[in-house]
C-alpha cells in the first residue's frame, strides 16, 4: 500500500511568499521609476510650496537602486558629527531614541505608581477617571505649541510630548491589572493572613506584571510614532527633523531611507518589549 | 469539649437571593465532616463563611470556641482551583503562607517548614518548580502542603479533587486520608462525590438545595479505619449508607433506575 505523498506547497513555507512579493514590488518600483514613464509636470501650487525645486529635472520618485545608493552614502557617514549643521543619520536616530527613552522612562516613573494606586483604590479611581477620559483622546501633538511656549525648548517639548503619549497606556493598563486581581489570589492572601503591604508586594504587583508589560509595549510603539512628528515641528535634530530637512532639500531618496530606518527601529523596539514580556511575565 | 467548628443558624444573602437560611453544623475536634449537596446549593458559601471570607447576614460561626470575624491562622483552606501563584516556585508558594503565620522566625526555619510540608505530600523533588511545570494533581498537593504548613486546627477543603481525573483523584484521596489520620486535624470537606465522602468522612452533612439552603441531615459513617477503597464496599453497612446518600441527592429516583 502506498501512502499518498504529502506535498508542501512552496508558498506554505515561511518567508517564501514574502520574498516573492518583495521581489515583485521592487521590480514594480524599479519599472515605475525608470521604465520610461514620463514624470507628470508638477502642479503650480506644489511648485510654489517647493520654492521651484520641483521643477528641477528628475523630480519623480527615485528608483530602488538610487535609494540603495543613498543608503550606502548615508551609512558611510552615519555617525559623523563633524559638521554641526549636517549630522550623520545615525546620530539623528540616537537623538530620537534618547528622547523616546527619556520621555518613556518618565511615563513609567509616573504611570506605574499612579496606575497602581488607582487600581488599588476605587475612590482614587472615581476621582481621577473623568480627567483621564478627557485627557486621553487628545492627540499628543495638540500639546506641542503649548509645550514649546511653556518649556521654551524644542527638545524638552518633544520629550514632554513623548511623556504624555506614553503615559496613558502605561497608567491605564497598570490600573486595570491591579484592579483586576483574580479573586482566588485575593482569597489566598486573605486566608493566609498576608498584611496589606505583603499582599501588594508579593501578590498584586507580580500579578500585574503582564499588564504592565502590555502597557509598556503599547506605549513605546506610540512614542516612536509620535517622536517623528514632534521633531518635525521645531526640533533641530532627530530623525523627524532629518526627514523634514531632507524634504526641504528635496532629497527624496534620503527621506525614503529614513522612513525604512524608522520602521526597522520600531520593529526592534517592539521585539525588545515582547522579549521582556516573555522574560518577566509568567506562564500558567 | 467545645466544638472545633460551630456553625449556628447561619444565613447568607447575595442581593435578593437567600443562599443559606439558618444552616447549623457542629464539627468535633479531630473529626472529618464531608459537606455534600448538589452544585450551587451553597456548600462552598458555607465553607467560605467558616474561612472568614464570606460576609453573613445572620447567625454565627465559631472556630475553637472563638467567633469567626475574618480569616485566621487556625483555619487553612485548600481551594478548588489550587490557587497557586504561577510566578512562585512550589516552595515559595508554601512560604507565602508561612511568613505571616510564623512572623519573626528565621528564614532557614521557615524554609525547613516549607520543605517538611512538601515532603509530607511527596513533592520534595518539585520544590523549585513552578506550577505550570507540574501536573494538576501535583498542584493540588502543593495546595494541601501550603494549608498543612501553617499547622491549622481546621483544614477546609473546597472540592479539592473535583478538577482531577479519576486515577489521580483516587491517589490524592488516599494520601489525604493518611495525612489527616497522622495529623489529627479537624477537616471540613466540601464535595459532590458520594464515594469520596464515604472514604474520608466520619460524618456526612447533607445540604438541601437553595435558595435558603440548610443542613438537612447529618449521617454518621461508622466504617472502620483505616479505610481502603478496594475493600470499603465489602464493609457491613456500606451499601445501605451509599443508598441513603444517593436517595437524598437524587430524590429516590436512584432506587428505580
Interface residues (C-beta under 8 A of the other chain):
Chain A: X184 X185 X187 X188 X190 X191 X192 X193 X194 X195 X198 X202 X203 X206 X207 X209 X282 X283 X284
Chain B: X51 X52 X53 X70 X71 X72 X73 X75 X76 X77 X79 X81 X83 X85 X86 X87 X88 X96 X97 X99 X100 X101 X130 X131 X132 X146 X150
